[in-house]
Amino acid sequence: MPLVSLVLFLPLAGALLLVAWRPAAPRAAHAVGLVAAGLTLLGALGMWARGAGAGFAQVEEVPWIPSLGAAYRVGVDGISLPLVLLTAALFLAALVFSTAIAERATAYVALFLLLETACLGAFVALDLVLFYVFFEVTLVGMYFIIAGWGYAGRQRAALTFFLYTLLGSLPLLLAILALYLGGEPRTFDMRAVIAAPPLTGAAAGLTFAAIFVAFAVKTPLVPVHTWLPLAHVEAPTAGSVVLAGVLLKLGTYGLIRFALQMTPDAFRAAAPWVAALAVFSALWGALVALAQTDLKRLVAYTSVNHMGYVALGVAAAAAATDPAARALALDGATLQMVSHGIVTGVLFLLVGALQDRAHTREIGAFGGLLRPLPALGWGFILAAFASLGLPGLAHFPAEFQIFLGAFRVWPPAAALAVVGIVLTAGLYLRAIGAAFLGETPERWRGLTDLTAREAAAIIPLLALTIAVGIGPGALLDVIHRATEALGL
């Protein structure tokens, strides 16, 4: 059974069914979305059961443009397989949370399913052209989701997101052409390019620079991060979940798959500069988050902080001469991508549920919410503790490995990056104290707690937050088989 292709195109099949059928009842549209996303998650679990070794596994290949060496090539390794599982889980949670949306529900669900196929395609693509196609389609899906169902400033936010990421992806197209033209024989097969990087010297350096710019925008790293808070704040709740949980990972995944594996020597030379930018992004994100009064904007800026840690881990892997240190840093970076997707996804769901009740996100307007909203409040506290790196929760094993691997390469950079954890702890404890503890103002005493719909989306992600923190070995075993085999 071509399981990878089945998982990849199941959401698209659901989207096409909705476009052809156009059900009048929102409930029917949501039912199609839930079935398609649920079957996709089951298929992703089947892919996980099949597993991945040191190299690419579950490869499926069909000729596409033989004269150019381009083909439909898909498969997974220990780096992409956990991200496929994360993508399937988060899209299902987002669609479960969205079942209350009645306005243009058919278009809403169809766009989410299209976006899911695009994200999955970018993670499983083993052909440079195929990757670029899926990478660009993600922009289209997210643009219309923000513009169509976002909040008051959605048009500006959607346009900013689209322009930043579209212009950022143009250098990637040039880099793909350089990798193709520099190879002998010329091919778009990512496996061949990784096995024998075709570029050296100045050509490799320029290609790395183009790759880095493209994925730095997507990650995002300072100073090309300014599109992210605006997009998060104005996106609908489910859109913020997918944007933070999945789309940002395309940036760090691209740094590993393209920059680290296809231009390793150029990345090694530039690694100290990348690490400096990553540390600056981590600290800047935490400091700016500390100053926020909007709860959703606070969570958005912590994404800049945490993705800075991921970039630091990838840079440390590029510079490390010790294979053990390289694998340690890259294990942590990959696990952090998964843990950030889970934790930040559930934080956005909880903030969205709170906004639906209170019709505000201003931290100063709240107080004592733990009494009328115990499930929502304790869920937020648990997710916030995970985000600040508390042991036993999802971020701790990932960040510990990143810092340990980076410390073996650049002790000062690793020590400075740890300050970001202190800042993150401060900002979340401040937000928890102001919003959920203390006396409950009269205006909030009548709020109702999480509904069954919201709980069905949130509780599984909270359970995963605990499971990854307590038992990360199931993920790390798969990840490590891939990172240990990287011959950089």
Stockholm file with secondary structure:
# STOCKHOLM 1.0

chainA/1-488         MPLVSLVLFLPLAGALLLVAWRPAAPRAAHAVGLVAAGLTLLGALGMWARGAGAGFAQVEEVPWIPSLGAAYRVGVDGISLPLVLLTAALFLAALVFSTAIAERATAYVALFLLLETACLGAFVALDLVLFYVFFEVTLVGMYFIIAGWGYAGRQRAALTFFLYTLLGSLPLLLAILALYLGGEPRTFDMRAVIAAPPLTGAAAGLTFAAIFVAFAVKTPLVPVHTWLPLAHVEAPTAGSVVLAGVLLKLGTYGLIRFALQMTPDAFRAAAPWVAALAVFSALWGALVALAQTDLKRLVAYTSVNHMGYVALGVAAAAAATDPAARALALDGATLQMVSHGIVTGVLFLLVGALQDRAHTREIGAFGGLLRPLPALGWGFILAAFASLGLPGLAHFPAEFQIFLGAFRVWPPAAALAVVGIVLTAGLYLRAIGAAFLGETPERWRGLTDLTAREAAAIIPLLALTIAVGIGPGALLDVIHRATEALGL
#=GR chainA/1-488 SS CCHHHHHHHHHHHHHHHHHHHCCSSHHHHHHHHHHHHHHHHHHHHHHHHHCCCSSCEEEEEEEEEGGGTEEEEEEECTTHHHHHHHHHHHHHHHHHHGGGCCTTHHHHHHHHHHHHHHHHHHHHBCBHHHHHHHHHHHHHHHHHHHHHHCCTTHHHHHHHHHHHHHHHHHHHHHHHHHHHHHSSSCCCBHHHHHHSCCCCHHHHHHHHHHHHHHHHHHTTCTTTTTHHHHHHHHSCHHHHHHIIIIIHHHHHHHIIIIIIHHSHHHHHHHHHHHHHHHHHHHHHHHHHHHTCCBHHHHHHHHHHHHHHHHHHHHHHHHHCSSHHHHHHHHHHHHHHHHHHHHHHHHHHHHHHHHHHHHSCCBGGGCCCTTTTCHHHHHHHHHHHHHHTTCTTSTHHHHHHHHHHHHHTTCHHHHHHHHHHHHHHHHHHHHHHHHHHSSCCCGGGTTCCCCCHHHHHHHHHHHHHHHHHHHCTHHHHHHHHHHHHTCCC
#=GC SS_cons         CCHHHHHHHHHHHHHHHHHHHCCSSHHHHHHHHHHHHHHHHHHHHHHHHHCCCSSCEEEEEEEEEGGGTEEEEEEECTTHHHHHHHHHHHHHHHHHHGGGCCTTHHHHHHHHHHHHHHHHHHHHBCBHHHHHHHHHHHHHHHHHHHHHHCCTTHHHHHHHHHHHHHHHHHHHHHHHHHHHHHSSSCCCBHHHHHHSCCCCHHHHHHHHHHHHHHHHHHTTCTTTTTHHHHHHHHSCHHHHHHIIIIIHHHHHHHIIIIIIHHSHHHHHHHHHHHHHHHHHHHHHHHHHHHTCCBHHHHHHHHHHHHHHHHHHHHHHHHHCSSHHHHHHHHHHHHHHHHHHHHHHHHHHHHHHHHHHHHSCCBGGGCCCTTTTCHHHHHHHHHHHHHHTTCTTSTHHHHHHHHHHHHHTTCHHHHHHHHHHHHHHHHHHHHHHHHHHSSCCCGGGTTCCCCCHHHHHHHHHHHHHHHHHHHCTHHHHHHHHHHHHTCCC
//
